[in-house]
């Protein structure tokens, strides 16, 4: 089969490798769609993990082989697969911090080599503990491309649950790429007044269609002033950083009120640095926190949000590319154009 293999030194090569073999309790999926996520792009760009690996974790596909003992799935089922599932009984799981669980940190989907998601390949092996709790059926009428959003929607929904906004809150969502737009959709559904910021006009236009109250280019508009106008001068009740552009945390402090929550969502590389006035957090009583990866607690809910069509996710897909063009897909996701948004890889395209 064909796979995009990370070989180190920021190099990914499309190669022919063996189709993975499955064991008892496992599934083999034919990958029909896999979204390009910036978490994987950072792993390639910054060489965060040793090679060789096949990345890609926003995976939707068809079951083509079923291991001994699997009862819930059969050949021909259309499914999405998460790549992490927690143990549910360790110190961190008992506190809902699933991404810190040792079992959760073990990737359970692979196209070969060290498990790393494997969605940028034509077939993936889904391991037994993922099959048990981390696979959801795709209903008839839902495309594989839309279904591939279940994992990223889950990560955003988890973060929103942590943020716990109230209806009527004013929240700034910095960055209106695919993740920022999903945040805008989820918050608007809860009656939040969203101030969306981005430097690309098309993304600002989309943010309005996704429920944003105001959409601003921070290079030409005063975001802090806009937040103040909506809050009787206080500032935003919360800020979500859905992009990792340097300097945004400082801007988040400037446009938020005392006691506000500032959520870091896109700051996933250990090489990223933040410099703040301690008083802006301490004296201002702001809460600065992070949210990372998916939550099993909202797995069913995130799948239902995607499959029901309650979120206009199809609007986010700008490009569909075959595996042979994985470099173009990565380049476009890393350096988006005015027209690019969500890039979906179709390995059999």
C-alpha beads as a LAMMPS data file, in Angstrom:
LAMMPS data file: protein, C-alpha beads

349 atoms
348 bonds

1 atom types
1 bond types

-500.0 500.0 xlo xhi
-500.0 500.0 ylo yhi
-500.0 500.0 zlo zhi

Masses

1 110.0

Atoms # bond

1 1 1 0.000 0.000 0.000
2 1 1 0.979 3.653 -0.251
3 1 1 1.844 5.626 2.877
4 1 1 3.355 9.012 3.699
5 1 1 6.293 8.009 5.895
6 1 1 8.019 10.516 8.159
7 1 1 11.780 9.833 7.806
8 1 1 13.220 12.511 10.097
9 1 1 14.800 15.898 9.324
10 1 1 11.280 17.184 8.498
11 1 1 11.109 14.781 5.528
12 1 1 7.941 12.864 4.585
13 1 1 8.147 10.449 1.670
14 1 1 5.309 8.643 -0.114
15 1 1 6.410 5.015 -0.158
16 1 1 5.088 1.505 -0.671
17 1 1 4.951 -0.402 2.618
18 1 1 3.211 -3.564 3.768
19 1 1 -0.457 -3.462 4.686
20 1 1 -0.500 -3.884 8.490
21 1 1 -1.552 -7.257 9.856
22 1 1 -4.195 -7.360 12.557
23 1 1 -4.524 -9.602 15.597
24 1 1 -7.394 -10.705 17.844
25 1 1 -9.741 -7.899 18.810
26 1 1 -8.419 -5.581 16.101
27 1 1 -9.725 -3.996 12.902
28 1 1 -8.187 -3.189 9.545
29 1 1 -9.592 -0.022 7.989
30 1 1 -9.354 1.190 4.442
31 1 1 -8.758 4.915 4.972
32 1 1 -11.232 6.968 2.960
33 1 1 -10.468 10.416 4.404
34 1 1 -8.002 11.908 6.876
35 1 1 -7.877 15.567 7.836
36 1 1 -4.559 17.396 8.090
37 1 1 -4.012 18.621 11.659
38 1 1 -1.427 21.179 12.776
39 1 1 -0.413 18.914 15.666
40 1 1 1.028 16.448 13.148
41 1 1 2.559 19.246 11.093
42 1 1 4.461 20.452 14.153
43 1 1 5.728 16.928 14.822
44 1 1 7.171 16.879 11.308
45 1 1 8.450 20.464 11.256
46 1 1 10.121 20.319 14.665
47 1 1 11.078 16.618 14.506
48 1 1 9.366 16.016 17.838
49 1 1 9.265 12.205 17.530
50 1 1 11.836 9.705 16.212
51 1 1 11.246 8.262 12.713
52 1 1 9.943 6.294 10.935
53 1 1 6.246 6.958 11.519
54 1 1 3.046 7.480 9.568
55 1 1 1.050 10.394 10.964
56 1 1 -2.594 11.348 10.451
57 1 1 -5.263 10.873 13.116
58 1 1 -8.516 12.459 11.863
59 1 1 -9.430 9.176 10.237
60 1 1 -12.606 7.870 8.623
61 1 1 -12.755 4.621 6.679
62 1 1 -14.283 1.252 5.916
63 1 1 -13.731 -1.958 7.884
64 1 1 -12.078 -4.468 5.550
65 1 1 -10.945 -7.103 8.077
66 1 1 -12.069 -8.063 11.576
67 1 1 -9.903 -9.799 14.168
68 1 1 -11.004 -12.807 16.203
69 1 1 -13.359 -11.918 19.031
70 1 1 -14.644 -8.620 17.607
71 1 1 -18.415 -8.549 17.990
72 1 1 -19.422 -4.919 17.435
73 1 1 -18.101 -4.441 13.912
74 1 1 -18.148 -6.306 10.635
75 1 1 -16.593 -5.975 7.194
76 1 1 -18.192 -3.112 5.297
77 1 1 -18.957 -0.925 8.317
78 1 1 -18.203 2.762 7.808
79 1 1 -16.441 4.112 10.895
80 1 1 -14.283 6.789 12.456
81 1 1 -11.526 5.832 14.843
82 1 1 -9.943 7.786 17.654
83 1 1 -6.271 7.009 18.205
84 1 1 -6.190 7.505 21.999
85 1 1 -8.413 5.945 24.681
86 1 1 -7.668 6.222 28.435
87 1 1 -7.662 3.475 31.051
88 1 1 -10.385 5.304 33.050
89 1 1 -9.115 4.229 36.487
90 1 1 -5.686 5.818 37.067
91 1 1 -4.926 8.968 39.095
92 1 1 -5.382 11.251 36.068
93 1 1 -8.457 9.510 34.657
94 1 1 -10.220 9.804 37.999
95 1 1 -9.729 13.575 37.686
96 1 1 -10.825 13.743 34.046
97 1 1 -7.292 14.506 32.816
98 1 1 -7.359 11.741 30.241
99 1 1 -4.577 13.127 28.047
100 1 1 -2.159 12.612 30.955
101 1 1 -3.069 8.903 31.377
102 1 1 -0.241 6.500 30.468
103 1 1 -2.634 4.295 28.505
104 1 1 -4.027 7.329 26.679
105 1 1 -0.519 8.329 25.641
106 1 1 -0.152 4.989 23.852
107 1 1 -1.304 5.515 20.266
108 1 1 -3.576 2.645 19.247
109 1 1 -3.828 3.139 15.470
110 1 1 -0.976 2.468 13.052
111 1 1 -0.160 2.009 9.392
112 1 1 3.144 0.435 10.374
113 1 1 6.270 1.379 12.339
114 1 1 5.771 3.052 15.733
115 1 1 2.034 3.810 16.096
116 1 1 1.348 7.447 15.211
117 1 1 -2.206 7.535 13.862
118 1 1 -1.462 6.207 10.397
119 1 1 -4.240 8.061 8.577
120 1 1 -1.881 9.255 5.837
121 1 1 -1.826 5.725 4.463
122 1 1 -4.266 3.563 2.540
123 1 1 -4.909 1.139 5.412
124 1 1 -4.593 1.307 9.200
125 1 1 -4.632 -1.237 11.993
126 1 1 -6.871 -0.310 14.926
127 1 1 -5.707 -2.013 18.125
128 1 1 -7.969 -3.846 20.525
129 1 1 -8.402 -1.234 23.276
130 1 1 -9.321 1.355 20.657
131 1 1 -11.784 -1.040 18.995
132 1 1 -13.478 -1.576 22.359
133 1 1 -14.153 2.080 23.132
134 1 1 -12.770 4.386 20.450
135 1 1 -14.591 3.523 17.218
136 1 1 -17.925 5.014 16.115
137 1 1 -20.121 4.004 13.168
138 1 1 -20.817 6.600 10.489
139 1 1 -24.543 6.809 9.671
140 1 1 -25.785 6.490 6.106
141 1 1 -25.772 9.802 4.286
142 1 1 -22.756 11.211 6.113
143 1 1 -19.653 11.530 3.946
144 1 1 -16.277 10.200 5.067
145 1 1 -14.877 13.726 4.745
146 1 1 -17.404 15.208 7.160
147 1 1 -17.056 12.189 9.470
148 1 1 -13.311 12.827 9.741
149 1 1 -14.186 15.933 11.790
150 1 1 -15.341 13.885 14.798
151 1 1 -11.908 13.871 16.443
152 1 1 -11.186 17.615 16.055
153 1 1 -14.743 18.498 17.112
154 1 1 -14.197 16.343 20.198
155 1 1 -11.037 18.239 21.137
156 1 1 -12.836 21.577 20.801
157 1 1 -15.913 20.381 22.677
158 1 1 -13.703 19.125 25.507
159 1 1 -12.097 22.582 25.726
160 1 1 -15.469 24.346 25.708
161 1 1 -16.658 22.105 28.546
162 1 1 -13.554 23.097 30.521
163 1 1 -14.171 26.761 29.757
164 1 1 -17.808 26.399 30.918
165 1 1 -19.161 29.575 29.277
166 1 1 -22.526 31.024 30.215
167 1 1 -25.073 32.249 27.690
168 1 1 -24.408 35.916 27.025
169 1 1 -20.691 35.723 27.754
170 1 1 -18.382 37.559 25.367
171 1 1 -15.544 35.346 24.180
172 1 1 -12.758 36.228 21.757
173 1 1 -11.663 33.360 19.503
174 1 1 -8.247 34.210 18.084
175 1 1 -7.684 32.479 14.760
176 1 1 -10.442 31.337 12.415
177 1 1 -8.793 28.394 10.781
178 1 1 -10.704 25.089 10.940
179 1 1 -10.259 24.761 14.708
180 1 1 -11.151 28.386 15.427
181 1 1 -14.271 28.084 13.287
182 1 1 -15.322 24.932 15.140
183 1 1 -14.934 26.846 18.396
184 1 1 -17.053 29.648 16.970
185 1 1 -19.788 27.166 15.992
186 1 1 -19.835 25.451 19.394
187 1 1 -19.856 28.703 21.366
188 1 1 -22.566 30.290 19.215
189 1 1 -24.757 27.241 19.867
190 1 1 -24.488 28.018 23.586
191 1 1 -25.607 31.606 23.240
192 1 1 -22.122 33.089 23.570
193 1 1 -21.292 36.352 21.814
194 1 1 -18.183 35.485 19.802
195 1 1 -15.634 38.025 18.644
196 1 1 -13.708 36.185 15.932
197 1 1 -10.286 37.420 14.841
198 1 1 -8.176 36.523 11.844
199 1 1 -6.141 38.307 9.197
200 1 1 -7.810 36.544 6.244
201 1 1 -11.028 38.033 4.872
202 1 1 -12.563 34.731 3.770
203 1 1 -12.119 33.260 7.231
204 1 1 -13.717 36.305 8.821
205 1 1 -16.650 35.991 6.437
206 1 1 -17.012 32.307 7.316
207 1 1 -16.875 33.078 11.025
208 1 1 -19.985 35.233 10.647
209 1 1 -21.769 32.355 8.898
210 1 1 -20.674 30.097 11.776
211 1 1 -22.247 32.358 14.381
212 1 1 -19.717 35.059 15.288
213 1 1 -21.218 38.308 16.583
214 1 1 -18.256 40.348 15.314
215 1 1 -15.378 39.376 12.984
216 1 1 -12.244 41.506 13.087
217 1 1 -8.823 41.684 11.509
218 1 1 -6.570 42.445 14.510
219 1 1 -4.066 44.195 12.239
220 1 1 -6.591 46.901 11.380
221 1 1 -9.155 46.774 14.217
222 1 1 -8.907 47.254 17.977
223 1 1 -10.059 43.925 19.425
224 1 1 -9.783 45.127 23.025
225 1 1 -12.032 48.101 22.236
226 1 1 -14.598 45.860 20.547
227 1 1 -14.655 43.575 23.584
228 1 1 -15.048 46.571 25.878
229 1 1 -17.998 47.887 23.864
230 1 1 -19.843 44.566 24.247
231 1 1 -19.152 44.334 27.995
232 1 1 -19.772 47.820 29.388
233 1 1 -16.046 48.447 29.376
234 1 1 -14.982 45.316 31.270
235 1 1 -13.343 43.277 28.519
236 1 1 -13.949 39.744 27.242
237 1 1 -15.068 37.068 29.692
238 1 1 -12.730 34.574 28.028
239 1 1 -10.256 34.260 25.169
240 1 1 -9.460 31.118 23.178
241 1 1 -6.154 30.930 21.311
242 1 1 -6.866 28.737 18.307
243 1 1 -3.619 29.717 16.637
244 1 1 -0.020 29.774 17.835
245 1 1 1.095 33.116 16.428
246 1 1 3.672 34.711 18.794
247 1 1 2.355 37.534 20.952
248 1 1 -1.269 36.421 21.084
249 1 1 -1.284 35.533 24.773
250 1 1 -0.286 39.095 25.592
251 1 1 -3.110 40.330 23.340
252 1 1 -5.503 37.953 25.096
253 1 1 -4.654 39.569 28.418
254 1 1 -5.146 43.048 26.952
255 1 1 -8.648 42.350 25.645
256 1 1 -9.926 40.337 28.635
257 1 1 -11.436 41.507 31.919
258 1 1 -10.093 40.760 35.402
259 1 1 -11.036 37.210 36.332
260 1 1 -11.250 36.123 32.685
261 1 1 -10.214 32.693 31.461
262 1 1 -7.545 32.421 28.769
263 1 1 -7.447 29.050 27.027
264 1 1 -4.305 27.909 25.208
265 1 1 -5.331 25.387 22.575
266 1 1 -2.793 25.653 19.755
267 1 1 0.411 25.934 21.789
268 1 1 1.475 22.284 21.410
269 1 1 5.207 22.597 20.761
270 1 1 7.713 22.680 23.619
271 1 1 9.666 25.219 21.582
272 1 1 6.938 27.862 21.881
273 1 1 7.517 30.477 24.559
274 1 1 5.213 32.942 26.335
275 1 1 6.249 36.052 28.244
276 1 1 3.703 37.813 30.440
277 1 1 3.532 40.255 33.304
278 1 1 2.958 38.177 36.412
279 1 1 0.623 40.871 37.705
280 1 1 -1.634 40.505 34.667
281 1 1 -2.458 37.008 35.918
282 1 1 -2.043 37.385 39.684
283 1 1 -3.409 40.864 40.368
284 1 1 -5.890 40.553 37.491
285 1 1 -7.023 37.167 38.861
286 1 1 -7.077 35.698 35.368
287 1 1 -7.036 31.959 34.784
288 1 1 -4.515 30.801 32.171
289 1 1 -4.931 27.131 31.247
290 1 1 -4.542 24.591 28.492
291 1 1 -6.658 21.913 26.876
292 1 1 -5.116 19.135 24.829
293 1 1 -6.454 16.250 22.769
294 1 1 -9.806 14.467 22.965
295 1 1 -12.033 13.314 25.824
296 1 1 -13.840 9.998 26.006
297 1 1 -16.509 11.757 28.082
298 1 1 -17.751 13.711 25.042
299 1 1 -17.044 11.058 22.399
300 1 1 -20.694 10.215 21.720
301 1 1 -21.712 13.866 21.880
302 1 1 -19.041 14.977 19.419
303 1 1 -19.992 12.191 16.999
304 1 1 -23.648 13.199 17.214
305 1 1 -22.810 16.864 16.572
306 1 1 -20.941 15.896 13.403
307 1 1 -23.298 13.200 12.128
308 1 1 -26.467 15.221 12.785
309 1 1 -25.345 18.111 10.604
310 1 1 -25.835 20.582 13.470
311 1 1 -22.420 22.037 12.649
312 1 1 -21.839 23.317 9.071
313 1 1 -18.523 21.458 8.808
314 1 1 -18.674 20.901 5.056
315 1 1 -18.088 24.643 4.653
316 1 1 -14.631 24.202 6.166
317 1 1 -13.246 21.820 3.529
318 1 1 -11.336 23.784 0.920
319 1 1 -9.063 21.137 -0.611
320 1 1 -9.163 17.400 -1.203
321 1 1 -5.853 15.819 -2.145
322 1 1 -4.583 12.329 -2.958
323 1 1 -1.765 10.800 -0.941
324 1 1 0.662 11.514 -3.780
325 1 1 0.192 15.229 -3.064
326 1 1 0.813 15.024 0.687
327 1 1 3.610 17.599 0.428
328 1 1 1.220 20.066 -1.201
329 1 1 -1.331 19.342 1.520
330 1 1 1.204 19.971 4.283
331 1 1 2.529 23.108 2.601
332 1 1 -0.950 24.547 2.144
333 1 1 -1.927 23.766 5.737
334 1 1 1.316 25.263 7.068
335 1 1 1.165 28.380 4.899
336 1 1 -2.514 28.900 4.100
337 1 1 -3.637 31.008 1.181
338 1 1 -6.640 33.316 1.055
339 1 1 -8.787 30.421 -0.166
340 1 1 -7.427 27.466 1.822
341 1 1 -8.965 26.108 5.000
342 1 1 -9.350 22.433 5.916
343 1 1 -7.246 20.064 3.847
344 1 1 -8.501 16.486 3.594
345 1 1 -6.317 13.672 2.263
346 1 1 -8.050 10.915 0.275
347 1 1 -5.470 8.075 0.274
348 1 1 -7.211 6.130 -2.500
349 1 1 -7.900 9.205 -4.616

Bonds

1 1 1 2
2 1 2 3
3 1 3 4
4 1 4 5
5 1 5 6
6 1 6 7
7 1 7 8
8 1 8 9
9 1 9 10
10 1 10 11
11 1 11 12
12 1 12 13
13 1 13 14
14 1 14 15
15 1 15 16
16 1 16 17
17 1 17 18
18 1 18 19
19 1 19 20
20 1 20 21
21 1 21 22
22 1 22 23
23 1 23 24
24 1 24 25
25 1 25 26
26 1 26 27
27 1 27 28
28 1 28 29
29 1 29 30
30 1 30 31
31 1 31 32
32 1 32 33
33 1 33 34
34 1 34 35
35 1 35 36
36 1 36 37
37 1 37 38
38 1 38 39
39 1 39 40
40 1 40 41
41 1 41 42
42 1 42 43
43 1 43 44
44 1 44 45
45 1 45 46
46 1 46 47
47 1 47 48
48 1 48 49
49 1 49 50
50 1 50 51
51 1 51 52
52 1 52 53
53 1 53 54
54 1 54 55
55 1 55 56
56 1 56 57
57 1 57 58
58 1 58 59
59 1 59 60
60 1 60 61
61 1 61 62
62 1 62 63
63 1 63 64
64 1 64 65
65 1 65 66
66 1 66 67
67 1 67 68
68 1 68 69
69 1 69 70
70 1 70 71
71 1 71 72
72 1 72 73
73 1 73 74
74 1 74 75
75 1 75 76
76 1 76 77
77 1 77 78
78 1 78 79
79 1 79 80
80 1 80 81
81 1 81 82
82 1 82 83
83 1 83 84
84 1 84 85
85 1 85 86
86 1 86 87
87 1 87 88
88 1 88 89
89 1 89 90
90 1 90 91
91 1 91 92
92 1 92 93
93 1 93 94
94 1 94 95
95 1 95 96
96 1 96 97
97 1 97 98
98 1 98 99
99 1 99 100
100 1 100 101
101 1 101 102
102 1 102 103
103 1 103 104
104 1 104 105
105 1 105 106
106 1 106 107
107 1 107 108
108 1 108 109
109 1 109 110
110 1 110 111
111 1 111 112
112 1 112 113
113 1 113 114
114 1 114 115
115 1 115 116
116 1 116 117
117 1 117 118
118 1 118 119
119 1 119 120
120 1 120 121
121 1 121 122
122 1 122 123
123 1 123 124
124 1 124 125
125 1 125 126
126 1 126 127
127 1 127 128
128 1 128 129
129 1 129 130
130 1 130 131
131 1 131 132
132 1 132 133
133 1 133 134
134 1 134 135
135 1 135 136
136 1 136 137
137 1 137 138
138 1 138 139
139 1 139 140
140 1 140 141
141 1 141 142
142 1 142 143
143 1 143 144
144 1 144 145
145 1 145 146
146 1 146 147
147 1 147 148
148 1 148 149
149 1 149 150
150 1 150 151
151 1 151 152
152 1 152 153
153 1 153 154
154 1 154 155
155 1 155 156
156 1 156 157
157 1 157 158
158 1 158 159
159 1 159 160
160 1 160 161
161 1 161 162
162 1 162 163
163 1 163 164
164 1 164 165
165 1 165 166
166 1 166 167
167 1 167 168
168 1 168 169
169 1 169 170
170 1 170 171
171 1 171 172
172 1 172 173
173 1 173 174
174 1 174 175
175 1 175 176
176 1 176 177
177 1 177 178
178 1 178 179
179 1 179 180
180 1 180 181
181 1 181 182
182 1 182 183
183 1 183 184
184 1 184 185
185 1 185 186
186 1 186 187
187 1 187 188
188 1 188 189
189 1 189 190
190 1 190 191
191 1 191 192
192 1 192 193
193 1 193 194
194 1 194 195
195 1 195 196
196 1 196 197
197 1 197 198
198 1 198 199
199 1 199 200
200 1 200 201
201 1 201 202
202 1 202 203
203 1 203 204
204 1 204 205
205 1 205 206
206 1 206 207
207 1 207 208
208 1 208 209
209 1 209 210
210 1 210 211
211 1 211 212
212 1 212 213
213 1 213 214
214 1 214 215
215 1 215 216
216 1 216 217
217 1 217 218
218 1 218 219
219 1 219 220
220 1 220 221
221 1 221 222
222 1 222 223
223 1 223 224
224 1 224 225
225 1 225 226
226 1 226 227
227 1 227 228
228 1 228 229
229 1 229 230
230 1 230 231
231 1 231 232
232 1 232 233
233 1 233 234
234 1 234 235
235 1 235 236
236 1 236 237
237 1 237 238
238 1 238 239
239 1 239 240
240 1 240 241
241 1 241 242
242 1 242 243
243 1 243 244
244 1 244 245
245 1 245 246
246 1 246 247
247 1 247 248
248 1 248 249
249 1 249 250
250 1 250 251
251 1 251 252
252 1 252 253
253 1 253 254
254 1 254 255
255 1 255 256
256 1 256 257
257 1 257 258
258 1 258 259
259 1 259 260
260 1 260 261
261 1 261 262
262 1 262 263
263 1 263 264
264 1 264 265
265 1 265 266
266 1 266 267
267 1 267 268
268 1 268 269
269 1 269 270
270 1 270 271
271 1 271 272
272 1 272 273
273 1 273 274
274 1 274 275
275 1 275 276
276 1 276 277
277 1 277 278
278 1 278 279
279 1 279 280
280 1 280 281
281 1 281 282
282 1 282 283
283 1 283 284
284 1 284 285
285 1 285 286
286 1 286 287
287 1 287 288
288 1 288 289
289 1 289 290
290 1 290 291
291 1 291 292
292 1 292 293
293 1 293 294
294 1 294 295
295 1 295 296
296 1 296 297
297 1 297 298
298 1 298 299
299 1 299 300
300 1 300 301
301 1 301 302
302 1 302 303
303 1 303 304
304 1 304 305
305 1 305 306
306 1 306 307
307 1 307 308
308 1 308 309
309 1 309 310
310 1 310 311
311 1 311 312
312 1 312 313
313 1 313 314
314 1 314 315
315 1 315 316
316 1 316 317
317 1 317 318
318 1 318 319
319 1 319 320
320 1 320 321
321 1 321 322
322 1 322 323
323 1 323 324
324 1 324 325
325 1 325 326
326 1 326 327
327 1 327 328
328 1 328 329
329 1 329 330
330 1 330 331
331 1 331 332
332 1 332 333
333 1 333 334
334 1 334 335
335 1 335 336
336 1 336 337
337 1 337 338
338 1 338 339
339 1 339 340
340 1 340 341
341 1 341 342
342 1 342 343
343 1 343 344
344 1 344 345
345 1 345 346
346 1 346 347
347 1 347 348
348 1 348 349
